[in-house]
């Protein structure tokens, strides 16, 4: 049911933790359904030099968080904003359809953090045009496919 990569990133997640003096923080999820993802970023010259996460959720949510942080570390803000939930799922060698919402959360956590960074520094990024920060009431379990 789960790929070896999903199991590896679930049992041995990368980049777990917090960054005390983070330049950006993004949190997404719905406490009612149990999936909550929080990402912390250290950014220098628009490059993500460090990223950590804390996820409360299932193994697929933890694996998606871990893989997403691996994919964006060392990338520019614009490159991170271009990361899709499908790219996260593909990097994990796939997620079951009922777990695709976990990769959606990872994509949204990145966008939420980059929105926080943009707000803090009065910046605009192409990948945030039209973005609305999550309210916490979204039900990501309705996502059977990529956004």
C-alpha positions in Angstrom: 0.0 0.0 0.0 2.8 2.5 0.9 6.0 2.8 -1.1 9.4 2.2 0.5 10.1 6.0 0.3 6.9 6.8 2.2 7.9 4.3 4.9 11.5 5.6 5.0 10.4 9.2 5.4 7.8 8.2 8.0 10.1 6.1 10.2 13.2 8.3 9.6 11.8 11.8 8.9 14.2 14.5 7.8 14.3 18.1 9.1 12.0 17.6 12.2 11.9 20.4 14.7 11.6 24.1 15.1 13.8 27.1 14.1 13.7 29.5 17.1 14.5 32.6 15.0 12.6 31.6 11.9 12.2 34.1 9.1 8.9 32.5 8.1 6.4 30.1 9.7 3.5 28.4 8.0 0.8 26.3 9.7 -2.0 24.5 7.9 -4.5 21.8 8.8 -7.7 21.1 10.5 -7.6 20.2 14.2 -11.0 18.5 13.8 -9.6 15.9 11.4 -6.2 15.7 13.1 -3.7 16.7 10.4 -1.7 19.7 11.4 1.5 20.7 9.6 3.8 23.5 10.7 7.0 24.6 8.8 9.7 26.9 9.9 12.1 28.6 7.5 15.5 30.4 7.6 15.9 32.5 4.5 18.9 34.4 3.3 18.9 36.4 0.0 15.6 34.7 -1.0 17.2 31.2 -0.6 15.9 28.7 1.9 19.0 27.9 3.9 17.1 25.8 6.5 13.6 24.4 7.0 12.1 22.3 9.8 8.7 20.9 10.4 6.4 19.6 13.1 3.5 17.5 11.9 0.7 16.0 13.9 -1.0 13.4 11.6 -0.7 10.1 9.9 2.4 8.5 8.4 1.7 10.0 5.0 1.5 13.5 6.5 4.8 13.0 8.2 6.4 11.5 5.1 5.0 14.4 2.9 6.4 17.0 5.3 9.8 15.3 5.4 10.0 15.0 1.6 8.8 18.5 1.0 11.5 20.0 3.2 14.1 17.9 1.4 12.9 19.2 -2.0 13.0 22.9 -1.1 16.0 23.2 1.1 18.6 25.2 -0.8 16.0 26.4 -3.3 14.8 30.0 -3.9 11.5 31.2 -2.6 10.1 31.1 -6.2 11.3 27.6 -6.7 9.7 26.5 -3.4 6.4 28.2 -4.3 6.4 26.2 -7.6 6.5 22.9 -5.8 3.2 21.1 -6.3 1.6 18.5 -4.1 1.9 16.1 -7.1 5.7 16.6 -7.1 5.8 15.7 -3.4 3.7 12.6 -4.0 5.8 11.6 -7.0 9.1 12.1 -5.0 7.6 9.6 -2.5 6.9 7.2 -5.3 3.2 7.8 -4.9 0.6 8.1 -2.2 -2.7 6.2 -2.0 -5.5 8.3 -3.4 -7.1 8.7 0.1 -3.8 10.1 1.4 -3.2 12.7 -1.4 -4.5 15.4 1.0 -1.2 15.0 2.9 0.8 16.2 0.0 -1.7 19.0 -0.5 -1.0 20.0 3.2 2.7 20.1 2.5 2.3 22.4 -0.5 0.0 24.6 1.5 2.3 24.8 4.5 5.1 26.1 2.2 2.8 28.7 0.7 1.6 29.7 4.1 5.1 30.2 5.3 6.1 32.2 2.2 3.1 34.3 2.6 4.2 35.0 6.2 7.7 35.9 4.9 6.2 38.2 2.3 4.0 39.9 4.9 6.9 40.4 7.3 9.1 42.0 4.6 6.5 43.8 2.5 7.4 41.6 -0.5 5.4 40.1 -3.4 6.1 36.8 -5.1 4.5 35.6 -8.3 3.7 32.2 -6.7 1.6 34.0 -4.1 -0.7 35.9 -6.5 -4.3 35.3 -5.4 -3.2 33.2 -2.4 -5.4 33.3 0.6 -4.0 32.1 3.9 -5.8 29.1 5.4 -8.4 29.7 8.1 -8.0 26.3 9.8 -11.4 25.2 8.8 -10.4 23.5 5.6 -11.2 19.8 5.2 -8.2 18.4 3.3 -9.7 14.9 3.3 -12.0 15.9 0.5 -9.0 16.0 -1.9 -8.8 12.7 -3.7 -6.7 14.1 -6.5 -4.1 16.8 -6.9 -5.3 20.4 -6.7 
